[in-house]
Amino acid sequence: MNDRYDAGDAGYGAGPYELVGYDEYGQPMYRQVPAQQATYDPYTQQQGYGYDPYATGQQPPVPSYDTGRQPGAYDPYGSQAPYDPYGTGTQHPSGYDPYGQAASSGQQPRVTEQTASIPQQAGPPEVPHAPAHPAETRDDDERDYHTEQFAFVEDPDGDSEDVIDWLKFTENRTERREEARRRARSRVIALFVVLVLVAVGGVGYLWYAGKLPGLASSGSKTGTTTAVGAQKRDVIVVHLHNTAKGGTSTALLVDNTTTKQGSTVLLPNSLALSSDDGSTTTLAKSVDDDGSSGTRDQLGTVLGTNIQGTWRLDTPYLQNLVDLVGNIELDTNTDVPDPDAKKKGTEPLVHKGSAQTLSGKMAVAYATYRASGEPQNAQLERFGQVMQGVLRKLSSDPAAATVTVQTLAQILDPPLTDKDLGAFLAKLADLAKSGDYKTALLPVQPDGTLSAKTSDSVVKDILGGTAKSPDAGSAVRVSVQNATGVKDDTEKARVVLLNGGFTFLEGGTASGTQAASKVVYSDASHKSDATEVAKTLGLPAGSVAKGTVSSGADVSVVLGQDYKAAGS
């Protein structure tokens, strides 16, 4: 057994010991108050627990701890020799003061030696005690501490894992926030890209459709930025000849191969044209006098467009064409009497209504019908309906359409051939079936010329040309006043005069009737013109006289009851 004095036997108060703190189990710890201060010499080697690396003969004090054991308690280290790691035989004294003070000689209190390090905890404030002997006192400033006297052991902190977990949580939360921000930025960028693509696509579509402001377009489904005048068009003029009652109806069939748009342009018979000799004539008179070739050239000059061919379509061929395509359907705007009916009150051949099915005979009657008092444009529009109805039923295959044309067995005016006409009509048929086809009436002023508005709406947009009407002053201007008592006689006289190459001026209706008609001229230079007017209207030569004419007219006509309108 270790023969050291157990401090508990002296009650811990009688000896030179003082309380220095508590251990991790709450037990008090004491230290020995040195009787005299010994200076530690690291170069002096001594016997005892530990070693002197500098052979000074001094030894570091051995710390002494009191675990609070009672006398006689088992001391696992008291009966064994101190551990000498270098085999020098030196030993530490039995008492070691961790605060750097030398161990006292003699009998020491028994304290339990602990190899475990003291937890790094702050103990209670150290209360100084009065030294047992004044000689043993020493100022703290005079104490000589050396690093060899202490062992620093970093104990694991129980809260370190929590701190690490918190750091990981904070890091993960930060990463999640950054990831959320990145995703939000990605969504914003993606949305911006989508909006840009949509905007570009919309502009591209408008460009493709020819609907962007400032870009020329003819309003077709495909559109183009090609200037209207530079668009490619195939144009054929068709003349419908009424072999039963006389008269003609003219239209232009237009295939705009650039915009993929088909059109029928209806041309009034009063359209003023320039004849080969430089004089002014009308479309109707040109068809009768100049034939197909002359009229085609005159139309090209006035409308500023290139017409590739002329299709003369007599009413019997129109009837056969409708029967060949299997009848047509139209929204008719009037009842049409049967031209073969021998008495009035017979059931109409064509009834007014929507989606009316017309045979060949019915189609011809509807296309040529003009009610009493109706302007020629009303009949012209019906002709346009029939032509578009035929195109909707015609085959879109060029070969099949050519067979249909050949079946008509009509002789075409050169340079138009059966194959050319069949291929041309097949393309128009395809446009008519797809809804890319329209019919437009060419507006003509009373004197037969074209206005600026006409040039923009039809001549320029559809035909891509420029209106070049002949000077209206070159034609004889005829003012007509109706005194027959029959309202329709004015319109009938207008048509006759226009077909005769005169310029028609509306003179109104007289307040009363007049038996004889009068044709008046004011200038002797227009006497021959007045005679020609009377002849054109079917009036006797004695009706021509010199007198006062209406303002702006060269010849004035007052229609009397002796006037017999054509067809009445």
C-alpha positions in Angstrom: 0.0 0.0 0.0 1.1 3.5 -0.6 2.2 5.0 2.6 1.2 8.6 1.7 -0.9 10.5 4.2 -4.5 10.5 3.4 -5.7 14.0 3.6 -9.0 12.8 4.8 -7.5 11.8 8.1 -6.6 15.3 8.9 -10.0 16.7 7.9 -8.6 18.7 5.0 -8.5 21.8 7.1 -5.6 21.3 9.3 -3.0 20.8 6.7 -1.5 23.2 4.1 -4.3 22.5 1.6 -6.8 24.7 -0.1 -9.9 24.1 -2.2 -9.2 24.7 -5.9 -12.4 23.5 -7.5 -14.6 20.6 -8.3 -14.2 17.7 -10.6 -16.7 16.5 -13.3 -18.5 14.5 -10.7 -19.0 17.4 -8.4 -16.3 16.3 -5.9 -14.0 19.0 -4.3 -10.4 19.2 -5.4 -7.6 20.5 -3.2 -4.1 21.6 -3.7 -1.2 21.6 -1.3 0.1 25.0 -0.2 3.9 24.7 -0.6 6.0 25.3 2.5 8.7 26.8 0.3 9.0 27.7 -3.3 11.2 25.6 -5.4 12.3 26.7 -8.8 11.8 24.2 -11.4 15.1 23.5 -13.3 14.4 21.7 -16.5 18.1 20.8 -16.8 18.4 19.0 -13.6 17.3 15.3 -13.6 15.8 13.9 -10.5 14.3 10.7 -9.4 10.6 10.3 -9.4 7.6 10.2 -11.7 8.5 11.8 -15.0 11.7 12.9 -16.5 13.9 15.9 -16.8 14.7 16.5 -20.5 17.4 19.0 -19.6 19.0 17.3 -16.7 18.7 20.2 -14.4 17.9 18.2 -11.3 14.5 19.7 -11.1 11.2 17.8 -11.6 7.9 19.2 -12.4 5.5 18.9 -9.6 3.1 16.0 -9.7 -0.5 17.1 -9.6 -2.5 15.9 -6.7 -6.2 15.4 -6.9 -8.6 14.4 -4.3 -11.6 12.5 -5.6 -13.2 12.6 -2.3 -12.4 8.9 -1.4 -12.5 7.9 2.2 -9.5 6.4 4.0 -8.9 2.8 3.2 -10.5 3.0 -0.3 -9.0 1.0 -3.0 -6.3 2.9 -4.8 -5.5 1.2 -8.1 -2.3 3.3 -8.6 -1.1 3.7 -5.0 0.7 0.3 -4.8 2.5 0.5 -8.0 5.6 2.2 -9.0 5.3 5.3 -11.1 5.6 4.8 -14.8 9.0 5.6 -16.2 8.6 5.7 -20.0 12.4 6.0 -20.6 13.6 3.5 -18.1 15.8 6.0 -16.3 14.7 4.9 -12.9 13.6 8.4 -12.0 10.3 8.8 -10.4 8.1 11.8 -9.6 7.4 12.6 -6.1 4.3 11.3 -4.7 2.7 14.7 -4.8 2.4 16.9 -7.9 1.1 20.4 -7.8 -0.5 21.2 -11.2 -0.1 24.9 -10.5 3.7 24.7 -10.6 4.6 24.5 -6.9 7.1 22.0 -5.5 5.9 19.0 -3.5 6.6 19.2 0.3 8.5 16.5 2.1 7.1 14.3 4.6 3.8 12.7 4.9 1.3 13.8 2.3 -2.4 13.4 2.1 -3.5 10.5 0.0 -5.2 11.6 -3.2 -6.4 9.6 -6.0 -4.3 10.1 -9.2 -6.3 10.5 -12.4 -4.9 10.1 -15.8 -8.0 11.6 -17.4 -7.8 15.2 -18.3 -10.0 17.8 -16.5 -12.9 18.9 -18.6 -12.6 22.4 -19.9 -15.2 23.9 -17.6 -15.1 27.0 -15.6 -15.1 26.3 -11.9 -16.3 28.4 -9.1 -14.3 31.5 -8.4 -11.2 30.8 -6.5 -11.3 32.0 -2.9 -7.9 32.8 -1.5 -7.1 31.3 1.9 -4.6 32.7 4.3 -1.3 30.7 4.1 -0.4 28.6 7.0 3.0 30.2 7.2 3.9 33.6 6.0 7.1 32.2 4.5 5.2 30.1 2.2 3.3 32.9 0.6 4.4 34.2 -2.8 2.9 36.7 -5.2 1.3 35.2 -8.3 3.4 37.5 -10.4 6.5 35.7 -9.0 5.3 32.2 -9.9 7.2 30.5 -12.6 4.9 28.6 -15.0 6.1 26.4 -17.8 4.2 24.9 -20.6 5.5 21.4 -19.6 3.3 21.7 -16.6 0.1 21.5 -18.5 -1.6 19.1 -20.8 -4.2 20.5 -23.2 -6.7 18.0 -24.3 -9.6 19.1 -26.5 -12.6 17.2 -25.4 -15.4 16.5 -27.9 -18.2 18.9 -27.5 -21.6 17.2 -27.3 -23.1 20.1 -29.2 -20.6 19.8 -32.1 -22.8 17.4 -34.0 -25.7 19.7 -33.6 -23.6 22.6 -34.9 -22.5 20.5 -37.9 -26.1 19.5 -38.5 -27.2 23.2 -38.3 -24.4 24.2 -40.7 -25.5 21.5 -43.1 -29.1 22.6 -42.7 -28.1 26.2 -43.3 -26.0 25.2 -46.3 -28.7 23.0 -47.7 -31.3 25.7 -47.2 -29.0 28.3 -48.9 -28.4 25.9 -51.8 -32.1 25.3 -52.1 -32.7 29.0 -52.2 -30.0 29.5 -54.8 -31.5 26.6 -56.8 -35.0 28.1 -56.6 -33.5 31.4 -57.8 -31.8 29.7 -60.7 -35.0 27.9 -61.6 -37.0 31.1 -61.4 -34.4 32.8 -63.6 -34.6 29.9 -66.0 -38.4 30.1 -66.1 -38.2 33.9 -66.8 -35.7 33.4 -69.5 -37.7 30.6 -71.0 -40.8 32.7 -70.9 -39.0 35.6 -72.5 -37.7 33.3 -75.3 -41.2 32.0 -75.9 -42.6 35.5 -76.1 -39.9 36.5 -78.5 -40.6 33.4 -80.6 -44.3 34.1 -80.6 -43.7 37.7 -81.6 -41.3 36.7 -84.3 -43.7 34.0 -85.5 -46.6 36.5 -85.5 -44.6 39.0 -87.5 -43.5 36.3 -89.8 -47.1 35.2 -90.4 -48.2 38.7 -91.1 -45.3 39.1 -93.5 -46.1 35.8 -95.1 -49.8 36.7 -95.3 -48.9 40.1 -96.7 -50.8 41.9 -93.9 -47.9 44.0 -92.5 -48.6 47.8 -92.8 -46.6 49.3 -95.7 -46.3 46.0 -97.6 -48.2 45.5 -100.7 -50.7 42.6 -100.7 -53.7 41.6 -102.7 -55.4 40.0 -99.6 -54.8 36.4 -100.6 -54.2 33.6 -98.1 -50.5 33.3 -98.8 -49.7 37.0 -99.2 -46.4 38.3 -100.4 -44.1 41.3 -100.2 -43.9 41.4 -103.9 -45.2 44.7 -105.2 -48.7 44.5 -106.7 -47.5 45.5 -110.1 -44.8 42.8 -110.1 -47.2 40.0 -109.2 -47.7 37.4 -112.0 -51.2 37.1 -113.4 -52.8 35.1 -116.1 -55.8 37.0 -117.6 -58.4 35.9 -120.1 -61.4 38.0 -121.3 -64.7 36.2 -121.8 -67.5 37.6 -123.9 -71.0 36.1 -123.3 -73.0 36.6 -126.5 -76.8 36.4 -126.1 -77.7 34.7 -129.4 -81.4 34.9 -128.7 -81.9 38.5 -127.8 -78.6 40.1 -128.7 -76.2 42.0 -126.6 -73.0 41.0 -124.9 -71.6 40.7 -121.3 -67.9 40.9 -120.7 -65.7 39.8 -117.8 -62.0 39.2 -117.0 -61.0 35.9 -115.5 -57.8 36.5 -113.4 -55.4 34.0 -111.9 -52.9 35.7 -109.6 -50.2 33.0 -109.5 -48.2 34.9 -107.0 -50.9 35.4 -104.4 -52.9 32.3 -105.3 -56.1 34.3 -105.7 -58.7 34.0 -108.4 -61.0 36.8 -109.5 -63.7 37.6 -111.9 -63.8 41.3 -112.9 -67.1 42.4 -114.5 -66.7 45.1 -117.1 -69.8 47.3 -117.9 -70.6 47.8 -121.5 -70.3 51.6 -121.0 -66.6 51.4 -120.4 -64.9 53.9 -122.6 -62.2 52.5 -124.9 -60.0 54.0 -127.6 -60.5 52.6 -131.0 -57.7 52.0 -133.6 -58.4 55.3 -135.3 -58.0 57.2 -132.1 -61.7 57.9 -131.5 -63.5 57.0 -128.4 -65.9 54.0 -128.3 -67.5 51.8 -125.8 -66.8 48.2 -124.8 -70.1 47.0 -126.2 -69.5 48.7 -129.5 -66.0 47.5 -129.7 -67.0 43.9 -129.2 -69.5 44.2 -132.1 -67.3 46.2 -134.4 -63.7 45.3 -133.6 -64.1 41.7 -132.7 -62.1 39.7 -130.2 -58.6 40.8 -131.0 -59.3 44.6 -131.2 -61.3 44.6 -128.0 -58.6 42.7 -126.1 -55.9 45.2 -127.1 -58.2 48.2 -126.2 -58.9 46.7 -122.8 -55.3 46.1 -122.1 -54.5 49.7 -122.9 -57.3 51.2 -120.7 -56.7 48.8 -117.8 -52.9 48.7 -118.0 -52.9 44.9 -117.9 -51.8 42.1 -120.2 -54.6 39.9 -121.5 -53.4 36.5 -122.9 -56.6 35.4 -124.7 -60.2 35.9 -125.5 -62.9 33.3 -124.9 -66.1 33.9 -126.8 -68.9 32.1 -125.0 -72.2 32.0 -126.8 -75.3 31.3 -124.7 -75.8 27.7 -126.1 -72.2 26.8 -125.1 -72.8 28.2 -121.6 -75.9 26.0 -121.3 -73.9 22.9 -122.4 -71.1 23.8 -120.0 -73.5 23.9 -117.0 -75.0 20.6 -118.0 -71.6 19.0 -118.4 -70.4 20.0 -114.9 -73.7 18.6 -113.4 -75.8 21.8 -112.7 -74.7 24.6 -110.4 -76.0 26.1 -107.1 -76.6 29.8 -106.7 -78.2 32.3 -104.3 -80.5 33.9 -106.8 -81.7 37.5 -106.3 -84.8 37.6 -108.5 -87.4 35.4 -110.2 -86.6 34.8 -113.8 -89.5 34.1 -116.2 -89.3 31.3 -118.7 -88.3 32.9 -122.0 -90.1 30.2 -123.9 -93.4 30.8 -122.1 -96.2 31.9 -124.5 -98.3 33.7 -122.0 -97.8 35.8 -118.9 -98.4 34.5 -115.4 -96.5 31.3 -116.1 -94.4 29.8 -113.3 -90.9 31.4 -113.2 -88.1 29.4 -114.6 -85.8 30.5 -111.8 -87.0 31.2 -108.3 -85.5 33.7 -106.0 -83.8 32.1 -103.1 -80.6 30.7 -101.6 -78.9 27.5 -102.8 -81.0 27.2 -105.9 -80.0 24.4 -108.3 -79.8 25.6 -111.9 -79.6 23.5 -115.0 -78.0 24.8 -118.2 -81.2 26.4 -119.5 -81.9 28.0 -116.1 -78.3 29.3 -115.8 -78.4 31.0 -119.2 -81.8 32.6 -118.4 -80.5 33.9 -115.1 -77.2 35.1 -116.5 -78.8 37.2 -119.3 -81.9 38.4 -117.4 -82.4 42.1 -117.0 -85.6 43.3 -115.4 -87.4 46.4 -116.7 -85.7 49.5 -115.4 -82.6 47.6 -114.1 -79.2 48.9 -115.0 -76.9 46.8 -117.0 -74.7 46.1 -114.0 -77.5 44.1 -112.3 -77.5 41.7 -115.2 -73.7 41.7 -115.3 -73.5 40.6 -111.7 -75.8 37.7 -112.4 -73.5 36.6 -115.2 -70.6 36.8 -112.7 -72.5 34.5 -110.3 -73.0 31.9 -113.0 -69.4 31.9 -114.0 -68.2 31.4 -110.4 -70.8 28.6 -109.9 -69.5 26.8 -113.0 -65.9 27.1 -111.7 -66.9 25.5 -108.4 -68.3 22.5 -110.2 -65.5 22.2 -112.9 -62.8 19.6 -112.3 -59.5 20.9 -110.8 -57.6 18.4 -112.9 -56.2 20.1 -116.0 -56.7 17.0 -118.1 -60.3 16.5 -117.0 -61.1 20.2 -117.5 -59.6 20.1 -120.9 -61.9 17.2 -121.8 -64.8 19.3 -120.7 -63.8 22.2 -122.9 -63.2 19.9 -125.8 -66.7 18.3 -125.3 -68.2 21.8 -125.9 -67.0 21.5 -129.5 -66.6 25.3 -129.8 -64.1 27.0 -132.0 -61.8 29.2 -129.9 -60.2 32.4 -131.0 -56.5 32.2 -131.5 -54.1 32.1 -129.8 -56.3 30.4 -127.1 -56.4 26.5 -127.4 -58.5 23.8 -125.8 -55.6 22.7 -123.7 -54.7 26.2 -122.6 -58.3 27.1 -121.7 -58.7 23.7 -119.9 -55.6 24.2 -117.7 -56.5 27.8 -117.0 -60.0 27.0 -115.9 -58.7 24.0 -113.8 -56.6 26.4 -111.7 -59.4 28.8 -111.2 -61.7 25.9 -110.3 -59.3 24.9 -107.5 -59.2 28.4 -106.1 -63.0 28.7 -106.3 -63.4 25.5 -104.4 -61.0 26.6 -101.6 -62.7 29.9 -101.2 -59.8 31.9 -102.7 -62.0 33.4 -105.4 -64.0 36.6 -105.6 -66.1 38.6 -108.1 -65.7 42.4 -108.4 -67.5 44.9 -110.6 -65.4 47.6 -112.3 -66.9 50.9 -111.3 -67.4 53.2 -114.3 -68.4 56.8 -114.3 -71.4 58.0 -116.4 -69.1 59.1 -119.2 -67.5 55.6 -119.3 -64.2 56.7 -117.8 -62.5 55.3 -114.7 -62.0 57.2 -111.5 -59.0 57.2 -109.2 -61.0 55.1 -106.7 -61.5 52.6 -109.4 -57.8 52.4 -110.2 -57.0 51.6 -106.5 -59.8 49.1 -105.8 -59.9 47.0 -108.9 -57.4 48.0 -111.6 -54.4 48.3 -109.4 -55.2 45.6 -106.7 -56.7 42.9 -108.9 -55.2 43.6 -112.3 -52.0 45.2 -111.2 -52.5 47.9 -113.8 -53.0 51.6 -114.2 -56.2 53.1 -115.5 -55.7 55.0 -118.8 -59.1 56.0 -119.9 -59.4 58.0 -123.1 -60.1 61.7 -122.9 -63.9 62.1 -122.3 -63.9 65.2 -124.5 -63.2 63.1 -127.5 -66.6 61.4 -127.3 -69.8 63.2 -128.1 -71.6 64.0 -124.8 -75.4 63.4 -125.0 -77.8 64.6 -122.3 -81.1 62.7 -122.2 -84.3 63.9 -120.6 -87.2 61.4 -120.3 -90.7 62.8 -121.3 -92.3 59.5 -122.4 -94.0 58.7 -119.1 -92.1 55.4 -118.9 -89.3 55.4 -116.4 -87.3 52.6 -117.9 -86.9 54.4 -121.2 -84.0 56.5 -119.7 -81.9 53.5 -118.9 -82.7 51.9 -122.3 -81.6 55.0 -124.1 -78.4 55.2 -122.0 -77.4 51.6 -123.0 -78.1 52.3 -126.6 -76.1 55.5 -126.7 -73.2 54.0 -124.8 -73.1 51.0 -127.2 -73.1 53.6 -130.0 -69.9 55.2 -128.6 -71.5 58.3 -127.1 -71.1 59.7 -123.6 -74.3 59.6 -121.7 -75.3 62.4 -119.4 -78.4 62.1 -117.2 -80.9 64.9 -118.0 -83.6 63.8 -115.5 -87.4 63.3 -116.1 -89.7 66.0 -117.5 -92.6 67.2 -115.5 -95.0 66.0 -118.2 -95.2 63.9 -121.3 -94.3 64.9 -124.8 -95.5 63.3 -128.0 -92.5 63.9 -130.3 -88.8 63.5 -129.4 -86.3 66.2 -130.0 -82.5 66.1 -130.7 -80.9 69.5 -130.3 -77.4 70.8 -131.0 -76.0 74.3 -130.3 -72.9 74.4 -132.5 -72.9 73.7 -136.2 -69.9 71.4 -135.7 -72.1 69.0 -133.8 -75.0 68.9 -136.4 -73.7 65.6 -137.8 -73.3 64.3 -134.2 -76.9 65.1 -133.5 -78.0 63.3 -136.6 -76.0 60.2 -135.6 -77.6 60.3 -132.1 -81.1 60.4 -133.6 -80.3 57.5 -135.8 -78.8 55.5 -132.9 -82.0 56.1 -130.8 -84.3 55.2 -133.7 -85.7 58.7 -134.0 -86.7 60.3 -137.3 -84.3 62.7 -139.0 -86.8 65.5 -138.6 -86.3 65.5 -134.8 -82.9 67.0 -135.2 -82.8 70.8 -134.8 -80.5 73.6 -133.6 -81.2 75.1 -130.2 -80.1 75.3 -126.6 -78.4 72.3 -125.1 -77.8 71.3 -121.5 -74.7 72.4 -119.8 -71.7 70.2 -120.5 -73.4 68.4 -123.4 -72.8 68.6 -127.1 -76.2 67.3 -127.9 -79.5 67.3 -125.9 -82.3 64.7 -126.4 -85.8 64.9 -125.1 -87.5 61.5 -125.4 -91.1 61.7 -126.4 -93.8 59.0 -126.7 -92.7 58.2 -130.2 -89.5 56.7 -128.8 -89.5 52.9 -129.1 -86.9 51.4 -127.0 -85.1 48.4 -128.2 -86.7 45.1 -127.1 -90.0 46.8 -126.1 
